[in-house]
Amino acid sequence: MIDPLVQFRSRLVAHEREALDASRILTCAIRGFCLTMTIPQAAAPLRDSSSGLPSYLTVISRLSCKRAGTRFNSRGIDDDGHVANFVETEIIYWSPPGTLFSYAQVRGSVPVFWEQSAGLIPGQQKITVTRSADGTQPAFNKHFEELEKAYGAVHVVNLLSAAKPGEAELTQLFHYGIDHCPLSRPDQSNSSDHALLRETDYDFHAETKAAGYEAAREIRRYIENSADGFAYYLAEQTDDMVDFSNESKNDVRIVVVLQQEGVFRTNCLDCLDRTNLIQTLISQMAVEAFLSHRGKYAASDFWMRHSTLWADNGDALSRIYAGTGALKSSFTRHGKMSLAGAFADARKSATRLYINNFTDKARQNTIDMLLGRLVGQVPVHLFDPISDFVSMELSKRSSEFSSTESITL
């Protein structure tokens, strides 16, 4: 909504830009989730008895506005490589006075052209692929090129079911896209471990059918090589004595010790329930690796807060996309699936059916209006006399710096 104002701001000189910023009328909103929990020193894995300060654990999720929408109205990919329900989630552990750990993951819809009808009965929610595999490939490549540019190597964790025809078809198209994507070709060492794009299929429902959701912890052995290679972000604060004008002052410096070199991209069908549970386990792997490298371990109180943050994150993202809290959150929150959790999931499923069929269209219209995407919606144009004058004069003299030629295609 403020894009014309942002463009206007970019044309201002420095002092005018500062005056506009000082007015604070340009407000950027991020949709998603953010919560910080205080870890008392007794439960903190990195204890500094000299400081006596608590530690802090934070989860931040940012939902992309590029293909925003509700569950059955926004699926798959568009021609610009943007996918539905694309979320970047970062977990941050801050231990004063000077240790900062961070780990980022992403989730997003299966990056092919597909849609799904709502329907009051789950079996009626048919998945329809709307473009061929070859026709999808340019958008598919664009999506992963952008991910590689932002995060480094990408490891896809696909949780779709092989037993459901619609999900199996999406998995097959996903495989085709990855096989034909330039990023999945190994480097000169000819080892697939060194490709910038890798994939792991993990049929969540099949793997957890017999032993329950606890069996999902086995995902670790499929992705541990990539997890070790990706590492994590780590910064340390150091205090150096620096002399300024013959006066000694403490100069606080932040030293980046490690950078995260890649990202896990997790998806199921909706990228909500199964995805959030697996992302919780990947987050736990990253935190455990960070602590083990320092010869530390976390107490149960710490992991309880970690699980609560991820469960709250899953609920918030699910409410945005599907209208209710996440399923399986009882396991994410407590490490086991209770009878009350099963009843809660059944209630949420029924509520989702109602919301998806009767209220999501209005929600989708609101989202499209805020993002300026309604059919016939007129964008806001700002009157900028100086810029308009320059553009007009340039157009008058266009023959001096441009040429035209007729060609046949």
DODO-362855 format. One record per residue (C-alpha): residue number from 0; x, y, z negated; chain. Coordinates in Angstrom, 2 decimals, m for minus. Example, Ala and Ser with C-alpha at 12.3 -4.5 7.8 and 13.67 -1.06 7.14 Angstrom:
# residues 2
GUMAR_bake_east_north_up_kolgu
GUMAR_0_12.30_m4.50_m7.80_A
GUMAR_1_13.67_m1.06_m7.14_A
***
This chain:
# residues 409
GUMAR_bake_east_north_up_kolgu
GUMAR_0_0.00_0.00_0.00_A
GUMAR_1_2.87_2.39_m0.69_A
GUMAR_2_4.90_1.44_2.37_A
GUMAR_3_4.26_4.80_4.16_A
GUMAR_4_5.39_6.61_1.02_A
GUMAR_5_8.53_4.48_0.81_A
GUMAR_6_9.32_5.31_4.44_A
GUMAR_7_8.70_8.99_3.70_A
GUMAR_8_11.06_8.74_0.71_A
GUMAR_9_13.83_7.28_2.89_A
GUMAR_10_13.81_10.46_5.02_A
GUMAR_11_14.32_12.83_2.09_A
GUMAR_12_17.63_14.34_1.02_A
GUMAR_13_19.08_13.24_m2.31_A
GUMAR_14_17.65_15.95_m4.59_A
GUMAR_15_14.19_15.67_m2.99_A
GUMAR_16_14.27_11.90_m3.45_A
GUMAR_17_15.15_12.36_m7.12_A
GUMAR_18_12.23_14.77_m7.55_A
GUMAR_19_9.84_12.27_m5.96_A
GUMAR_20_11.16_9.46_m8.14_A
GUMAR_21_10.78_11.61_m11.24_A
GUMAR_22_7.06_12.04_m10.48_A
GUMAR_23_6.67_8.26_m10.95_A
GUMAR_24_3.79_7.96_m8.49_A
GUMAR_25_5.49_5.15_m6.57_A
GUMAR_26_4.59_2.04_m8.56_A
GUMAR_27_5.80_m1.37_m7.45_A
GUMAR_28_3.83_m4.35_m8.74_A
GUMAR_29_5.17_m7.90_m8.86_A
GUMAR_30_2.56_m10.65_m9.11_A
GUMAR_31_3.65_m13.73_m10.97_A
GUMAR_32_4.71_m14.48_m14.54_A
GUMAR_33_7.19_m13.18_m17.09_A
GUMAR_34_7.66_m14.22_m20.72_A
GUMAR_35_10.53_m14.10_m23.19_A
GUMAR_36_10.77_m16.25_m26.31_A
GUMAR_37_13.05_m15.51_m29.23_A
GUMAR_38_15.26_m18.41_m30.31_A
GUMAR_39_16.14_m18.07_m34.01_A
GUMAR_40_19.80_m18.58_m34.80_A
GUMAR_41_19.10_m21.90_m36.48_A
GUMAR_42_17.69_m23.32_m33.22_A
GUMAR_43_20.04_m21.52_m30.80_A
GUMAR_44_22.47_m23.84_m28.99_A
GUMAR_45_25.13_m21.09_m28.89_A
GUMAR_46_25.36_m19.82_m32.45_A
GUMAR_47_27.39_m16.74_m33.35_A
GUMAR_48_27.26_m16.50_m37.13_A
GUMAR_49_29.23_m13.24_m37.07_A
GUMAR_50_26.55_m11.39_m35.10_A
GUMAR_51_23.53_m12.88_m36.86_A
GUMAR_52_21.46_m12.11_m33.74_A
GUMAR_53_18.83_m14.40_m32.22_A
GUMAR_54_19.01_m15.68_m28.65_A
GUMAR_55_16.40_m15.18_m25.93_A
GUMAR_56_14.93_m17.53_m23.35_A
GUMAR_57_13.04_m15.98_m20.43_A
GUMAR_58_11.15_m17.31_m17.41_A
GUMAR_59_10.35_m14.92_m14.53_A
GUMAR_60_8.33_m15.95_m11.47_A
GUMAR_61_7.82_m13.69_m8.47_A
GUMAR_62_5.13_m14.54_m5.93_A
GUMAR_63_5.83_m13.50_m2.34_A
GUMAR_64_3.35_m11.08_m0.76_A
GUMAR_65_4.29_m12.13_2.78_A
GUMAR_66_1.68_m14.89_3.07_A
GUMAR_67_m0.38_m14.23_m0.05_A
GUMAR_68_m3.76_m15.78_m0.58_A
GUMAR_69_m5.86_m18.33_m2.42_A
GUMAR_70_m5.58_m22.09_m2.29_A
GUMAR_71_m7.67_m23.08_0.75_A
GUMAR_72_m7.38_m19.74_2.56_A
GUMAR_73_m3.59_m19.64_2.69_A
GUMAR_74_m1.68_m22.76_3.70_A
GUMAR_75_1.51_m23.61_5.56_A
GUMAR_76_3.71_m21.19_7.49_A
GUMAR_77_3.34_m18.20_9.83_A
GUMAR_78_5.39_m17.21_12.89_A
GUMAR_79_7.72_m15.06_10.78_A
GUMAR_80_8.76_m18.05_8.65_A
GUMAR_81_6.77_m17.01_5.55_A
GUMAR_82_4.97_m19.79_3.66_A
GUMAR_83_1.95_m19.76_1.37_A
GUMAR_84_2.37_m19.77_m2.42_A
GUMAR_85_6.09_m19.05_m2.16_A
GUMAR_86_7.45_m18.38_m5.65_A
GUMAR_87_10.95_m17.71_m6.93_A
GUMAR_88_11.32_m18.76_m10.58_A
GUMAR_89_14.34_m17.88_m12.70_A
GUMAR_90_15.15_m19.08_m16.19_A
GUMAR_91_17.49_m16.85_m18.21_A
GUMAR_92_19.22_m17.62_m21.50_A
GUMAR_93_20.79_m14.61_m23.25_A
GUMAR_94_22.95_m15.23_m26.29_A
GUMAR_95_24.23_m11.98_m27.83_A
GUMAR_96_26.74_m10.51_m27.98_A
GUMAR_97_27.89_m11.65_m24.56_A
GUMAR_98_26.71_m14.85_m22.83_A
GUMAR_99_24.16_m14.77_m20.02_A
GUMAR_100_22.98_m17.92_m18.18_A
GUMAR_101_20.57_m17.89_m15.25_A
GUMAR_102_19.16_m20.48_m12.87_A
GUMAR_103_16.79_m19.89_m9.93_A
GUMAR_104_14.45_m22.27_m8.09_A
GUMAR_105_11.83_m21.78_m5.37_A
GUMAR_106_8.56_m23.45_m4.44_A
GUMAR_107_6.45_m23.06_m1.31_A
GUMAR_108_3.87_m24.68_0.94_A
GUMAR_109_4.96_m27.31_3.48_A
GUMAR_110_6.50_m25.12_6.24_A
GUMAR_111_4.41_m26.31_9.17_A
GUMAR_112_1.20_m24.92_10.67_A
GUMAR_113_m1.67_m26.57_8.81_A
GUMAR_114_m4.91_m25.73_7.06_A
GUMAR_115_m7.36_m27.45_4.73_A
GUMAR_116_m11.09_m27.06_4.32_A
GUMAR_117_m12.48_m26.60_0.81_A
GUMAR_118_m15.39_m29.03_0.39_A
GUMAR_119_m17.18_m29.95_m2.83_A
GUMAR_120_m15.86_m33.53_m2.85_A
GUMAR_121_m12.06_m34.13_m2.96_A
GUMAR_122_m12.26_m36.58_m0.03_A
GUMAR_123_m13.84_m33.89_2.15_A
GUMAR_124_m10.80_m31.63_1.90_A
GUMAR_125_m9.33_m32.64_5.24_A
GUMAR_126_m5.86_m31.51_6.25_A
GUMAR_127_m5.62_m30.28_9.83_A
GUMAR_128_m2.30_m29.65_11.60_A
GUMAR_129_m2.80_m26.72_13.96_A
GUMAR_130_0.44_m26.68_15.96_A
GUMAR_131_2.77_m29.32_17.40_A
GUMAR_132_6.11_m30.15_15.82_A
GUMAR_133_8.06_m28.52_18.67_A
GUMAR_134_5.87_m25.43_18.50_A
GUMAR_135_6.50_m25.20_14.76_A
GUMAR_136_10.30_m25.51_14.93_A
GUMAR_137_11.19_m21.81_15.54_A
GUMAR_138_9.19_m20.66_12.49_A
GUMAR_139_10.53_m23.63_10.48_A
GUMAR_140_14.14_m22.70_11.31_A
GUMAR_141_13.50_m19.05_10.48_A
GUMAR_142_12.14_m20.01_7.04_A
GUMAR_143_15.20_m22.02_6.07_A
GUMAR_144_17.65_m19.55_7.59_A
GUMAR_145_16.18_m16.88_5.29_A
GUMAR_146_16.45_m19.22_2.30_A
GUMAR_147_20.07_m20.05_3.14_A
GUMAR_148_20.89_m16.37_3.51_A
GUMAR_149_19.36_m15.59_0.10_A
GUMAR_150_20.43_m18.62_m1.97_A
GUMAR_151_23.04_m20.70_m0.13_A
GUMAR_152_22.50_m24.42_0.46_A
GUMAR_153_18.91_m25.70_0.16_A
GUMAR_154_17.81_m29.08_m1.22_A
GUMAR_155_14.14_m29.85_m0.52_A
GUMAR_156_12.31_m31.95_m3.12_A
GUMAR_157_9.14_m33.18_m1.42_A
GUMAR_158_6.57_m34.64_m3.85_A
GUMAR_159_3.81_m35.49_m1.35_A
GUMAR_160_2.09_m38.86_m1.52_A
GUMAR_161_2.77_m41.48_1.16_A
GUMAR_162_m0.56_m43.21_0.41_A
GUMAR_163_m2.74_m40.24_1.43_A
GUMAR_164_m2.97_m39.87_5.26_A
GUMAR_165_m3.01_m36.06_5.26_A
GUMAR_166_m0.02_m35.75_2.94_A
GUMAR_167_1.85_m38.48_4.82_A
GUMAR_168_1.36_m36.56_8.09_A
GUMAR_169_2.73_m33.38_6.52_A
GUMAR_170_5.76_m35.32_5.23_A
GUMAR_171_6.37_m36.73_8.71_A
GUMAR_172_6.29_m33.23_10.23_A
GUMAR_173_8.55_m31.98_7.44_A
GUMAR_174_11.09_m34.70_8.34_A
GUMAR_175_10.92_m33.76_12.01_A
GUMAR_176_11.55_m30.10_11.20_A
GUMAR_177_14.53_m30.87_8.97_A
GUMAR_178_16.04_m33.32_11.49_A
GUMAR_179_15.88_m30.65_14.21_A
GUMAR_180_16.99_m27.71_12.06_A
GUMAR_181_20.58_m26.51_12.69_A
GUMAR_182_21.19_m26.17_8.94_A
GUMAR_183_20.74_m29.91_8.37_A
GUMAR_184_23.65_m30.80_10.61_A
GUMAR_185_26.73_m31.72_8.55_A
GUMAR_186_29.94_m29.73_8.83_A
GUMAR_187_33.21_m31.00_10.33_A
GUMAR_188_33.57_m33.59_7.55_A
GUMAR_189_30.51_m35.37_9.08_A
GUMAR_190_29.10_m36.00_5.62_A
GUMAR_191_25.40_m35.31_5.06_A
GUMAR_192_26.36_m34.22_1.52_A
GUMAR_193_27.88_m31.09_3.04_A
GUMAR_194_24.88_m30.05_5.12_A
GUMAR_195_23.27_m26.74_4.14_A
GUMAR_196_19.79_m28.34_4.24_A
GUMAR_197_19.05_m31.66_2.56_A
GUMAR_198_15.85_m33.42_1.54_A
GUMAR_199_14.68_m35.88_m1.10_A
GUMAR_200_11.27_m37.56_m0.81_A
GUMAR_201_9.87_m38.39_m4.23_A
GUMAR_202_6.32_m39.77_m4.10_A
GUMAR_203_5.25_m38.38_m7.47_A
GUMAR_204_1.97_m40.29_m7.75_A
GUMAR_205_3.55_m43.64_m6.80_A
GUMAR_206_6.54_m43.17_m9.11_A
GUMAR_207_4.42_m42.24_m12.14_A
GUMAR_208_1.44_m44.54_m11.53_A
GUMAR_209_2.64_m47.39_m13.76_A
GUMAR_210_4.77_m45.74_m16.44_A
GUMAR_211_3.05_m42.34_m16.65_A
GUMAR_212_4.56_m38.90_m16.16_A
GUMAR_213_7.59_m39.85_m18.29_A
GUMAR_214_8.84_m41.77_m15.22_A
GUMAR_215_9.26_m38.44_m13.40_A
GUMAR_216_12.49_m37.93_m15.34_A
GUMAR_217_14.02_m40.42_m12.87_A
GUMAR_218_14.09_m37.57_m10.34_A
GUMAR_219_17.45_m36.66_m11.88_A
GUMAR_220_19.36_m39.48_m10.22_A
GUMAR_221_18.17_m38.42_m6.76_A
GUMAR_222_19.30_m34.81_m7.05_A
GUMAR_223_22.22_m34.83_m9.50_A
GUMAR_224_24.86_m34.43_m6.77_A
GUMAR_225_23.21_m31.28_m5.44_A
GUMAR_226_22.63_m30.00_m8.99_A
GUMAR_227_26.34_m30.33_m9.74_A
GUMAR_228_27.26_m28.61_m6.47_A
GUMAR_229_24.83_m25.72_m6.93_A
GUMAR_230_26.09_m24.99_m10.47_A
GUMAR_231_24.41_m21.95_m12.14_A
GUMAR_232_24.95_m18.25_m12.83_A
GUMAR_233_27.05_m17.43_m15.89_A
GUMAR_234_28.28_m14.03_m17.04_A
GUMAR_235_30.35_m13.20_m20.12_A
GUMAR_236_30.72_m9.84_m21.85_A
GUMAR_237_34.21_m8.76_m22.89_A
GUMAR_238_35.27_m5.76_m24.97_A
GUMAR_239_38.46_m4.10_m23.77_A
GUMAR_240_40.17_m1.13_m25.36_A
GUMAR_241_40.59_1.56_m22.69_A
GUMAR_242_42.24_4.95_m23.18_A
GUMAR_243_40.27_7.92_m21.76_A
GUMAR_244_41.89_11.39_m22.24_A
GUMAR_245_43.98_10.06_m25.13_A
GUMAR_246_40.81_8.83_m26.85_A
GUMAR_247_40.33_5.11_m27.42_A
GUMAR_248_36.87_3.87_m26.54_A
GUMAR_249_35.32_0.42_m26.26_A
GUMAR_250_34.72_m0.45_m22.63_A
GUMAR_251_32.16_m3.23_m22.25_A
GUMAR_252_32.75_m5.30_m19.14_A
GUMAR_253_30.59_m8.04_m17.65_A
GUMAR_254_32.63_m10.82_m16.06_A
GUMAR_255_30.83_m13.20_m13.72_A
GUMAR_256_32.22_m16.64_m14.49_A
GUMAR_257_30.05_m18.75_m12.17_A
GUMAR_258_27.66_m18.13_m9.30_A
GUMAR_259_24.77_m20.37_m8.30_A
GUMAR_260_25.65_m21.73_m4.86_A
GUMAR_261_22.35_m23.28_m3.76_A
GUMAR_262_18.69_m23.74_m4.59_A
GUMAR_263_16.11_m26.49_m4.97_A
GUMAR_264_12.94_m25.92_m2.93_A
GUMAR_265_10.19_m28.04_m4.50_A
GUMAR_266_6.78_m28.65_m2.98_A
GUMAR_267_3.71_m30.83_m3.34_A
GUMAR_268_0.42_m30.10_m1.57_A
GUMAR_269_m0.56_m26.99_m3.56_A
GUMAR_270_2.91_m26.35_m5.07_A
GUMAR_271_1.29_m26.10_m8.51_A
GUMAR_272_0.95_m29.10_m10.82_A
GUMAR_273_3.46_m31.72_m9.64_A
GUMAR_274_5.84_m28.96_m8.55_A
GUMAR_275_5.85_m27.17_m11.91_A
GUMAR_276_6.52_m30.41_m13.78_A
GUMAR_277_9.51_m31.30_m11.58_A
GUMAR_278_10.84_m27.72_m11.70_A
GUMAR_279_10.73_m27.97_m15.51_A
GUMAR_280_12.93_m31.07_m15.36_A
GUMAR_281_15.36_m29.40_m12.92_A
GUMAR_282_15.55_m26.37_m15.22_A
GUMAR_283_16.33_m28.68_m18.13_A
GUMAR_284_19.11_m30.31_m16.08_A
GUMAR_285_20.67_m26.90_m15.39_A
GUMAR_286_20.53_m25.78_m19.03_A
GUMAR_287_21.97_m29.11_m20.21_A
GUMAR_288_24.85_m28.78_m17.72_A
GUMAR_289_25.57_m25.25_m18.95_A
GUMAR_290_25.59_m26.34_m22.59_A
GUMAR_291_27.64_m29.49_m22.00_A
GUMAR_292_30.33_m27.46_m20.24_A
GUMAR_293_30.64_m25.50_m23.50_A
GUMAR_294_30.57_m28.61_m25.67_A
GUMAR_295_27.14_m27.73_m27.09_A
GUMAR_296_23.70_m29.30_m27.21_A
GUMAR_297_20.22_m27.94_m27.86_A
GUMAR_298_17.94_m28.92_m30.75_A
GUMAR_299_14.34_m30.04_m30.28_A
GUMAR_300_13.07_m26.57_m31.30_A
GUMAR_301_14.89_m25.06_m28.32_A
GUMAR_302_13.45_m27.59_m25.86_A
GUMAR_303_9.98_m27.05_m27.30_A
GUMAR_304_10.22_m23.35_m26.42_A
GUMAR_305_11.64_m24.22_m23.00_A
GUMAR_306_8.67_m26.52_m22.31_A
GUMAR_307_6.17_m23.93_m23.55_A
GUMAR_308_7.60_m21.27_m21.23_A
GUMAR_309_7.38_m23.57_m18.21_A
GUMAR_310_3.84_m24.70_m19.10_A
GUMAR_311_2.73_m21.07_m19.42_A
GUMAR_312_4.44_m20.33_m16.11_A
GUMAR_313_2.60_m23.18_m14.41_A
GUMAR_314_m0.75_m22.04_m15.82_A
GUMAR_315_m0.23_m18.43_m14.68_A
GUMAR_316_0.78_m19.37_m11.11_A
GUMAR_317_m2.06_m21.88_m10.88_A
GUMAR_318_m4.61_m19.25_m11.92_A
GUMAR_319_m3.38_m16.96_m9.15_A
GUMAR_320_m3.55_m19.58_m6.39_A
GUMAR_321_m6.26_m22.02_m7.50_A
GUMAR_322_m8.27_m20.16_m10.16_A
GUMAR_323_m7.49_m22.38_m13.19_A
GUMAR_324_m4.52_m23.34_m15.31_A
GUMAR_325_m2.19_m26.08_m14.06_A
GUMAR_326_m2.98_m29.77_m14.31_A
GUMAR_327_m0.46_m31.97_m16.16_A
GUMAR_328_0.40_m28.99_m18.40_A
GUMAR_329_m0.16_m31.18_m21.47_A
GUMAR_330_2.88_m33.24_m20.43_A
GUMAR_331_4.94_m30.16_m19.54_A
GUMAR_332_4.11_m28.57_m22.89_A
GUMAR_333_4.45_m31.57_m25.23_A
GUMAR_334_6.45_m34.15_m23.29_A
GUMAR_335_3.55_m36.63_m23.27_A
GUMAR_336_0.08_m36.85_m21.78_A
GUMAR_337_m2.64_m36.84_m24.46_A
GUMAR_338_m6.31_m37.81_m24.13_A
GUMAR_339_m7.26_m34.18_m24.73_A
GUMAR_340_m4.87_m33.21_m21.90_A
GUMAR_341_m6.56_m35.70_m19.55_A
GUMAR_342_m10.01_m34.27_m20.38_A
GUMAR_343_m8.66_m30.74_m19.86_A
GUMAR_344_m7.33_m31.74_m16.43_A
GUMAR_345_m10.72_m33.16_m15.44_A
GUMAR_346_m12.42_m29.91_m16.49_A
GUMAR_347_m9.87_m27.84_m14.56_A
GUMAR_348_m10.37_m29.95_m11.43_A
GUMAR_349_m14.12_m29.40_m11.55_A
GUMAR_350_m13.65_m25.67_m12.14_A
GUMAR_351_m11.26_m25.46_m9.18_A
GUMAR_352_m13.85_m27.03_m6.89_A
GUMAR_353_m16.38_m24.37_m7.85_A
GUMAR_354_m13.91_m21.47_m7.57_A
GUMAR_355_m12.45_m22.64_m4.25_A
GUMAR_356_m15.88_m22.98_m2.68_A
GUMAR_357_m17.74_m19.98_m4.09_A
GUMAR_358_m15.38_m17.22_m5.29_A
GUMAR_359_m12.09_m17.54_m3.38_A
GUMAR_360_m13.36_m15.79_m0.23_A
GUMAR_361_m13.94_m12.59_m2.22_A
GUMAR_362_m10.53_m12.93_m3.89_A
GUMAR_363_m8.91_m13.41_m0.48_A
GUMAR_364_m10.60_m10.27_0.87_A
GUMAR_365_m9.27_m8.28_m2.08_A
GUMAR_366_m5.72_m9.57_m1.51_A
GUMAR_367_m5.90_m8.81_2.22_A
GUMAR_368_m7.22_m5.32_1.55_A
GUMAR_369_m4.43_m4.52_m0.93_A
GUMAR_370_m1.84_m5.75_1.58_A
GUMAR_371_m3.45_m3.90_4.51_A
GUMAR_372_m4.33_m7.04_6.47_A
GUMAR_373_m8.09_m6.77_6.93_A
GUMAR_374_m9.23_m6.78_10.56_A
GUMAR_375_m9.77_m3.17_11.62_A
GUMAR_376_m8.16_m1.78_8.47_A
GUMAR_377_m6.58_1.59_9.28_A
GUMAR_378_m3.11_2.11_7.82_A
GUMAR_379_m2.28_5.29_5.92_A
GUMAR_380_m0.26_7.81_7.93_A
GUMAR_381_1.53_10.60_6.08_A
GUMAR_382_1.95_14.03_7.63_A
GUMAR_383_5.70_14.64_7.66_A
GUMAR_384_6.28_17.84_9.70_A
GUMAR_385_10.07_17.65_9.91_A
GUMAR_386_10.19_14.01_10.93_A
GUMAR_387_7.27_14.48_13.33_A
GUMAR_388_8.99_17.49_14.93_A
GUMAR_389_12.25_15.55_15.42_A
GUMAR_390_10.35_12.61_16.94_A
GUMAR_391_8.47_14.91_19.31_A
GUMAR_392_11.65_16.65_20.49_A
GUMAR_393_13.38_13.30_20.98_A
GUMAR_394_10.52_12.03_23.11_A
GUMAR_395_10.76_15.14_25.32_A
GUMAR_396_14.44_14.41_25.98_A
GUMAR_397_14.11_10.62_26.19_A
GUMAR_398_15.47_10.61_29.76_A
GUMAR_399_18.85_11.74_28.33_A
GUMAR_400_19.36_8.63_26.23_A
GUMAR_401_17.14_5.94_27.77_A
GUMAR_402_16.48_4.35_31.12_A
GUMAR_403_13.73_2.16_32.58_A
GUMAR_404_13.83_m0.66_35.07_A
GUMAR_405_11.14_m2.86_36.58_A
GUMAR_406_11.71_m6.58_36.18_A
GUMAR_407_9.74_m9.72_37.03_A
GUMAR_408_9.23_m12.49_34.45_A
***
